[in-house]
Amino acid sequence: MLTAIFRLSRRWVSLPLFASMLLASSNLFAQERDWQPQRTWVFIVGTLRWKHTDMFASFPQENRRDAQLVDFFRKQGVPAQQLMYLKDEQATTRRVKAAFTSLLSKTSDGDLLFFYFTGHGYKSDDGHKTFFAAYDAGDDIPGWSTESIIRDIDRYFKGSRALLTADSCYSGSLAAQIRKTYHRVSYAALTSSSANQLSTENWTFTEMLLAGLTGRAFADIDGDGQITLSELAEAVREDMAFAEDQRSSFTFTGRFSPGTVLARAELKPSPQVSRRVEVRPGGGWYHEWYKARIIDGRGGKFKVHYYGWQDSDDEWVRPNQIRNLIAPRDRWLTTTLSN
């Protein structure tokens, strides 16, 4: 079979090479991200253990993804005075509220707020209010209400856009709160669950949030070299539905465009990257199938990340270890898995 040949810059280039050059060129012109570290304020709260252990069970402390988020923003150049991270014993109800309003009051016109919470979320006895469980939350001290979070942003934040994220039960309450009335601030809320739903103890939501912000290839659904807010929301939605059987929440208001570019993305080494699959680990010797995502592909093999497992458990697998999945937006056959 003859290979099509193109004339380019006085050199002969084969069709496959020419196509890869075009793809690389398109990534060179991908839009830069729509946020600047010097104009970004970051408030991150991670509570994985609590004072009242009879009310709130602790989560594993190793390989904390909330700490990885903090590290990401630091490396991007967000000034130290614009980044607040409170975790575990530091995150008492009083301190969280005071530190939040203090940070918001230092902002300026045009600034961006990034908000993140992970831990337990719970409802009031009458079910009308949602709280994030601060370290000392209990019968005598209520946690941090999602209603007060939005109220404080409206009152103290001088910037223009606020991106709210949360990985907890009932975290969709943030989205519900910003949909209630008109706000001066333009909001976007992306959360692991709906306002009335429990959430997994795995890091599934936060892992995809990190992947989107850092420009991982598998978070770039359309492969255009950039990751937008709506694209990240879609990736989160599919992850939470596939791996955790739950519904994430996403909403935006005012001038916070869903087309906001969060990151430039890496090139996809294989068209199968991003696929959600089921895999037999350990060379196929395991009898059980585990849910995973393809994150790399080279030489006819595929690197997968298992949902709920550590990155150190990622492994390269052969196509015959991957089970065929049929889904509305993801129709493919195991036999098509090839580089």
C-alpha positions as CSV (number, residue, x, y, z in Angstrom):
1,M,0.0,0.0,0.0
2,L,1.4,3.4,-1.0
3,T,1.8,6.0,1.7
4,A,0.5,9.5,0.9
5,I,3.3,12.1,0.6
6,F,3.1,15.8,1.2
7,R,5.6,18.5,0.3
8,L,6.3,20.7,3.3
9,S,9.1,23.3,3.6
10,R,11.1,21.6,0.8
11,R,11.1,18.3,2.7
12,W,9.1,15.2,2.0
13,V,6.9,14.2,5.0
14,S,4.8,11.0,5.3
15,L,1.1,11.4,6.2
16,P,1.3,10.1,9.8
17,L,4.3,12.4,10.5
18,F,2.5,15.3,8.9
19,A,-0.6,14.7,11.0
20,S,1.4,14.6,14.2
21,M,3.1,17.9,13.2
22,L,-0.3,19.5,12.6
23,L,-1.5,18.4,16.0
24,A,1.6,19.7,17.7
25,S,1.2,23.0,15.8
26,S,-2.4,23.3,17.0
27,N,-1.2,23.0,20.6
28,L,1.2,25.8,20.1
29,F,-1.7,28.1,19.4
30,A,-3.9,26.8,22.2
31,Q,-5.2,29.7,24.3
32,E,-3.3,30.6,27.4
33,R,-5.1,30.0,30.7
34,D,-7.6,32.6,31.9
35,W,-6.2,33.2,35.3
36,Q,-3.0,34.8,36.6
37,P,-1.3,33.7,39.8
38,Q,-0.6,37.2,40.9
39,R,-4.3,38.0,40.8
40,T,-5.5,34.8,42.4
41,W,-6.4,34.2,46.1
42,V,-6.6,30.7,47.3
43,F,-8.4,29.4,50.4
44,I,-8.1,25.6,51.1
45,V,-9.5,23.7,54.1
46,G,-8.8,20.0,54.6
47,T,-10.2,18.2,57.6
48,L,-9.4,14.5,57.6
49,R,-9.7,14.1,61.4
50,W,-11.9,15.7,64.0
51,K,-12.1,16.4,67.7
52,H,-15.4,14.5,68.1
53,T,-14.4,11.1,66.7
54,D,-17.7,9.6,67.8
55,M,-19.5,12.0,65.3
56,F,-17.0,12.2,62.5
57,A,-14.8,9.3,61.4
58,S,-11.2,10.1,60.3
59,F,-9.8,9.6,56.8
60,P,-6.3,8.4,55.9
61,Q,-3.7,11.1,56.2
62,E,-1.1,9.8,53.7
63,N,-0.8,11.3,50.2
64,R,-3.3,14.1,50.9
65,R,-4.6,15.6,47.7
66,D,-5.6,18.8,49.5
67,A,-1.9,19.4,50.2
68,Q,-1.1,18.7,46.5
69,L,-3.5,21.5,45.5
70,V,-1.7,23.9,47.8
71,D,1.6,22.8,46.4
72,F,0.3,23.4,42.8
73,F,-0.8,27.0,43.5
74,R,2.5,27.7,45.2
75,K,4.5,26.4,42.3
76,Q,2.4,28.5,39.9
77,G,3.5,31.6,41.7
78,V,0.5,32.5,43.9
79,P,2.0,34.8,46.5
80,A,2.3,33.4,50.0
81,Q,0.1,36.1,51.5
82,Q,-2.7,35.2,49.0
83,L,-2.8,31.5,49.9
84,M,-4.3,30.1,53.1
85,Y,-4.3,26.4,54.0
86,L,-5.9,25.2,57.2
87,K,-6.0,21.5,58.0
88,D,-7.3,19.2,60.8
89,E,-6.6,20.9,64.2
90,Q,-5.9,24.2,62.6
91,A,-9.4,24.3,61.0
92,T,-11.6,25.1,63.9
93,T,-14.9,26.8,63.1
94,R,-13.8,30.1,64.6
95,R,-10.4,30.2,62.9
96,V,-11.8,29.1,59.5
97,K,-14.4,31.9,59.5
98,A,-11.9,34.5,60.7
99,A,-9.2,33.6,58.3
100,F,-11.6,33.5,55.4
101,T,-13.0,36.9,55.9
102,S,-9.5,38.3,56.5
103,L,-8.3,36.9,53.2
104,L,-11.3,38.1,51.3
105,S,-10.9,41.7,52.7
106,K,-7.4,42.0,51.2
107,T,-8.5,41.4,47.6
108,S,-8.8,43.9,44.8
109,D,-11.0,44.6,41.8
110,G,-10.5,42.0,39.1
111,D,-9.1,39.3,41.4
112,L,-10.0,35.6,41.3
113,L,-10.9,33.5,44.3
114,F,-10.2,29.8,44.4
115,F,-12.0,28.0,47.2
116,Y,-11.7,24.3,48.2
117,F,-13.0,22.2,51.0
118,T,-12.6,18.5,51.7
119,G,-13.9,16.5,54.7
120,H,-17.3,15.7,56.1
121,G,-20.4,17.6,55.1
122,Y,-23.7,17.3,57.0
123,K,-27.2,18.6,57.2
124,S,-28.9,20.4,60.1
125,D,-31.6,18.4,61.9
126,D,-34.4,20.0,59.9
127,G,-32.4,19.4,56.7
128,H,-32.6,23.1,55.6
129,K,-28.9,23.9,56.1
130,T,-25.7,22.3,55.0
131,F,-22.4,22.5,57.0
132,F,-18.9,21.6,56.3
133,A,-17.5,19.9,59.4
134,A,-14.7,22.1,60.9
135,Y,-12.3,20.3,63.3
136,D,-14.3,21.1,66.4
137,A,-17.8,20.8,64.9
138,G,-20.2,19.1,67.3
139,D,-23.4,19.4,69.3
140,D,-22.3,22.7,70.9
141,I,-20.4,24.2,67.9
142,P,-22.0,24.1,64.5
143,G,-19.7,23.6,61.5
144,W,-19.1,26.1,58.6
145,S,-22.4,26.6,56.8
146,T,-22.3,26.8,53.0
147,E,-24.8,29.7,53.3
148,S,-22.3,31.8,55.3
149,I,-19.5,31.0,52.8
150,I,-21.5,32.6,50.0
151,R,-22.6,35.5,52.2
152,D,-19.0,36.3,53.3
153,I,-17.8,36.3,49.7
154,D,-20.6,38.6,48.6
155,R,-19.8,40.9,51.6
156,Y,-16.0,41.0,51.7
157,F,-14.6,39.8,48.3
158,K,-13.6,42.8,46.1
159,G,-12.7,40.7,43.1
160,S,-14.9,39.7,40.2
161,R,-14.8,35.8,40.0
162,A,-15.0,33.0,42.6
163,L,-14.4,29.4,41.7
164,L,-15.8,27.2,44.5
165,T,-14.9,23.5,44.7
166,A,-15.6,20.9,47.4
167,D,-15.1,17.2,47.9
168,S,-17.6,16.2,50.6
169,C,-21.1,14.9,51.3
170,Y,-23.8,17.4,50.3
171,S,-21.1,19.7,48.7
172,G,-23.5,20.6,45.9
173,S,-25.1,22.9,48.4
174,L,-22.5,25.5,47.3
175,A,-24.0,25.4,43.8
176,A,-27.5,25.5,45.2
177,Q,-26.6,28.6,47.2
178,I,-25.3,30.6,44.4
179,R,-28.3,29.8,42.2
180,K,-30.7,31.3,44.8
181,T,-30.4,35.0,44.2
182,Y,-28.4,37.6,42.1
183,H,-24.9,38.1,43.2
184,R,-22.4,40.9,42.5
185,V,-19.6,38.3,42.2
186,S,-19.6,36.0,39.2
187,Y,-19.5,32.4,40.5
188,A,-18.6,28.9,39.3
189,A,-19.2,25.9,41.6
190,L,-17.9,22.4,40.9
191,T,-18.4,19.8,43.6
192,S,-18.2,16.1,44.1
193,S,-21.9,15.5,44.9
194,S,-25.3,17.1,44.8
195,A,-26.8,19.2,47.6
196,N,-28.7,16.1,48.9
197,Q,-26.3,13.3,48.3
198,L,-23.5,11.6,50.2
199,S,-20.0,11.5,48.7
200,T,-17.3,8.9,48.5
201,E,-14.3,8.8,50.8
202,N,-12.0,8.3,47.8
203,W,-10.1,11.2,46.3
204,T,-11.8,10.7,42.9
205,F,-13.1,14.3,42.6
206,T,-10.0,16.0,43.8
207,E,-7.8,13.9,41.6
208,M,-9.6,15.1,38.5
209,L,-9.6,18.6,39.7
210,L,-5.8,18.4,40.0
211,A,-5.5,16.8,36.6
212,G,-7.5,19.7,35.0
213,L,-5.5,22.4,36.7
214,T,-2.1,20.8,35.9
215,G,-3.0,20.1,32.3
216,R,-2.9,16.3,32.3
217,A,-3.6,14.9,28.9
218,F,-6.4,12.6,30.1
219,A,-8.3,15.7,31.4
220,D,-8.3,17.2,27.8
221,I,-11.4,15.4,26.5
222,D,-11.4,16.9,23.0
223,G,-7.6,16.9,22.7
224,D,-7.4,20.5,21.6
225,G,-4.5,21.3,23.9
226,Q,-6.4,23.2,26.5
227,I,-8.7,22.4,29.4
228,T,-11.7,24.6,30.0
229,L,-13.9,24.8,33.1
230,S,-16.8,23.1,31.3
231,E,-14.5,20.4,30.1
232,L,-13.2,19.8,33.6
233,A,-16.8,19.7,34.8
234,E,-17.7,17.0,32.2
235,A,-14.6,15.0,33.2
236,V,-15.6,15.2,36.8
237,R,-19.2,14.2,36.0
238,E,-18.1,11.1,34.1
239,D,-15.6,10.1,36.8
240,M,-18.0,10.4,39.7
241,A,-20.8,8.6,37.8
242,F,-18.5,5.8,36.5
243,A,-16.3,5.2,39.6
244,E,-18.5,6.3,42.5
245,D,-22.1,6.0,41.2
246,Q,-22.9,9.6,42.3
247,R,-23.8,12.8,40.7
248,S,-21.4,15.8,40.8
249,S,-22.7,19.5,40.6
250,F,-21.6,22.3,38.3
251,T,-23.1,25.7,37.9
252,F,-21.9,29.2,36.9
253,T,-23.3,32.7,37.2
254,G,-22.7,36.2,35.8
255,R,-19.6,36.6,33.8
256,F,-17.8,33.4,34.9
257,S,-17.7,31.7,31.5
258,P,-17.8,27.9,31.3
259,G,-15.2,28.4,28.5
260,T,-12.7,29.7,30.9
261,V,-9.3,28.1,30.1
262,L,-7.8,26.6,33.2
263,A,-4.7,25.1,31.8
264,R,-2.7,24.2,28.7
265,A,-2.8,20.5,28.2
266,E,-0.2,17.9,27.4
267,L,-0.4,16.1,24.1
268,K,-2.3,12.8,24.2
269,P,0.2,10.0,23.4
270,S,-2.7,7.8,22.3
271,P,-6.3,8.4,21.2
272,Q,-7.4,5.9,23.9
273,V,-6.1,8.2,26.7
274,S,-9.1,9.4,28.9
275,R,-11.1,6.2,28.4
276,R,-12.8,4.8,31.5
277,V,-12.4,1.1,31.5
278,E,-12.4,-2.0,33.7
279,V,-9.1,-3.9,34.1
280,R,-7.7,-7.1,35.4
281,P,-4.5,-6.1,37.2
282,G,-1.2,-8.0,37.7
283,G,-0.8,-9.2,34.2
284,G,-4.4,-10.4,34.0
285,W,-4.0,-13.0,36.8
286,Y,-6.6,-11.3,39.0
287,H,-10.1,-12.7,38.5
288,E,-11.8,-9.4,39.5
289,W,-12.2,-6.4,37.3
290,Y,-11.3,-2.9,38.7
291,K,-12.5,0.4,37.4
292,A,-9.7,2.5,36.0
293,R,-8.8,5.3,33.6
294,I,-6.3,5.1,30.7
295,I,-3.7,7.8,31.4
296,D,-1.0,6.8,28.8
297,G,-0.5,4.6,25.9
298,R,2.7,3.5,24.1
299,G,3.9,0.5,22.1
300,G,0.5,-1.2,22.2
301,K,0.2,-1.1,26.0
302,F,-1.8,1.3,28.2
303,K,-1.1,2.8,31.5
304,V,-4.1,2.9,33.8
305,H,-4.9,4.6,37.1
306,Y,-7.3,2.6,39.4
307,Y,-10.0,4.7,41.0
308,G,-9.5,4.8,44.8
309,W,-5.9,3.5,44.6
310,Q,-2.6,5.4,44.9
311,D,-0.7,6.7,41.9
312,S,2.0,4.2,42.9
313,D,-0.4,1.5,41.9
314,D,-0.7,2.7,38.3
315,E,0.4,0.0,35.9
316,W,0.9,-0.8,32.2
317,V,-1.5,-3.3,30.9
318,R,-2.2,-5.2,27.7
319,P,-5.4,-4.8,25.6
320,N,-6.6,-8.3,26.7
321,Q,-6.6,-7.1,30.3
322,I,-9.2,-4.4,29.5
323,R,-12.9,-5.2,29.5
324,N,-15.1,-3.9,26.7
325,L,-17.3,-1.0,27.9
326,I,-20.3,0.4,26.0
327,A,-21.5,3.8,27.1
328,P,-23.4,6.6,25.3
329,R,-20.4,8.9,24.9
330,D,-17.8,6.2,24.9
331,R,-18.5,3.4,22.4
332,W,-15.5,1.3,21.6
333,L,-14.3,-2.3,21.4
334,T,-11.3,-3.8,23.0
335,T,-10.1,-4.9,19.6
336,T,-9.7,-1.2,18.6
337,L,-7.2,-0.6,21.4
338,S,-4.1,0.1,19.4
339,N,-1.6,3.0,19.1
